[in-house]
Amino acid sequence: MGVDRAHISAMERGQQNVTIITLWHVAEALNVKPAALLDDQRKSRKA
């Protein structure tokens, strides 16, 4: 994928900004649409 695992970890924790290109590469690696990675999980935790 060409993205350092420390960078991916920081993205997962919300400590790293993500470019559109990086988002696209991650989505391709996971075989999902980029929009699926933008779903705000905090909404479901509030309920």
Protein Blocks (a to p, Z undefined) as FASTA:
>chain_A
ZZafklmmmmmnopaccdfklmmmmmmmnopafklmmpcfklmmmZZ
